[in-house]
């Protein structure tokens, strides 16, 4: 997917899109591995039913998740729709580190809108 003149077909997930969770069917058939996103923390409000991440000023904070490879334009369209890209979440480019290989790579992830953060943090 090209966004802001950057091409990337990797997606870092940390909640309902992860293997074994309710929305993982959107990523069926894609290869993935465990990964870490440094400098963010996961927030999981009990009244919301799904998590979001928040940027922190320290790299000692991190989020564990999965990075999926080889997403196609049709994957992005469907996942953007399900995640509420542009209203509930915004797709941003981040750097993650795979586990256990410790390879750093770029991936998109979904970051919460300001209203989501304000209402549930």
C-alpha positions in Angstrom: 0.0 0.0 0.0 1.3 3.4 -0.9 0.6 6.1 1.7 2.4 9.5 1.7 4.7 8.2 -1.1 5.8 5.2 1.1 5.1 1.7 -0.1 4.6 -1.0 2.6 2.6 -4.2 2.5 3.2 -5.1 6.2 0.7 -4.6 9.0 1.4 -4.7 12.7 -1.7 -5.8 14.8 -2.1 -5.8 18.6 -5.8 -6.6 19.2 -8.8 -8.1 17.5 -6.8 -8.7 14.2 -4.3 -11.0 15.9 -4.2 -14.7 15.3 -7.1 -16.4 17.2 -9.1 -13.2 17.7 -12.4 -12.1 16.2 -11.2 -10.1 13.2 -8.3 -12.3 12.2 -10.3 -13.8 9.4 -9.4 -10.6 7.4 -5.8 -11.8 7.4 -6.3 -15.5 6.7 -3.6 -17.0 4.5 -1.0 -14.3 5.1 2.3 -15.2 6.8 3.0 -13.5 10.1 5.3 -13.5 13.1 5.4 -12.1 16.6 6.7 -8.5 16.8 7.2 -5.6 19.2 6.4 -2.0 18.8 8.6 0.2 21.0 7.5 3.6 22.4 3.8 2.7 22.6 1.6 1.2 25.3 -1.6 -0.7 24.8 -4.8 0.6 26.5 -7.7 -1.8 26.9 -10.7 0.0 28.5 -13.1 -2.5 29.9 -16.1 -0.5 28.6 -14.8 -0.4 25.0 -14.3 -4.1 24.1 -11.1 -3.6 22.0 -7.7 -2.1 22.6 -5.8 0.9 21.2 -2.3 2.1 21.5 -0.8 5.4 22.7 2.5 6.9 21.9 4.9 7.3 24.8 8.0 9.4 25.3 10.1 6.3 26.3 11.3 3.2 24.4 11.1 1.2 27.6 7.4 0.9 26.9 6.3 -1.5 24.2 3.4 -3.4 22.7 3.6 -7.0 21.7 1.7 -8.1 18.6 2.1 -9.7 15.2 3.3 -8.4 11.9 1.6 -9.7 8.8 3.3 -9.7 5.4 2.1 -9.2 1.8 -1.2 -7.4 2.2 -2.9 -6.5 -1.1 -5.0 -3.5 -2.0 -8.2 -5.4 -1.3 -6.9 -6.3 2.2 -6.2 -2.6 3.0 -9.7 -1.6 1.7 -11.5 -4.1 3.9 -9.3 -3.6 7.0 -9.6 0.2 6.7 -13.4 -0.2 6.6 -13.5 -2.5 9.6 -11.1 -0.4 11.7 -12.9 2.9 10.9 -9.8 4.4 9.2 -10.2 8.1 9.2 -12.7 8.3 12.0 -12.1 5.7 14.8 -8.5 5.0 13.8 -5.8 6.3 11.5 -3.4 4.0 9.7 0.2 5.1 10.5 3.6 3.8 9.5 5.8 2.5 12.4 8.9 0.5 12.9 8.6 -2.9 14.6 11.0 -5.6 15.7 10.3 -9.2 15.0 10.6 -11.9 17.7 12.9 -13.8 18.1 15.0 -12.7 15.0 15.1 -9.0 16.1 14.8 -7.8 12.6 13.5 -4.2 12.4 11.0 -3.4 9.6 8.4 -0.9 8.6 4.7 -1.7 9.0 1.4 0.1 9.1 -0.7 0.0 12.3 -3.9 1.5 13.4 -3.6 4.5 15.8 -6.7 5.8 17.7 -8.4 9.0 16.8 -8.1 11.9 19.3 -11.8 11.4 20.3 -11.2 7.7 21.1 -8.2 8.6 23.2 -10.0 11.4 25.1 -13.1 9.3 25.8 -11.3 6.1 27.0 -7.9 6.9 28.4 
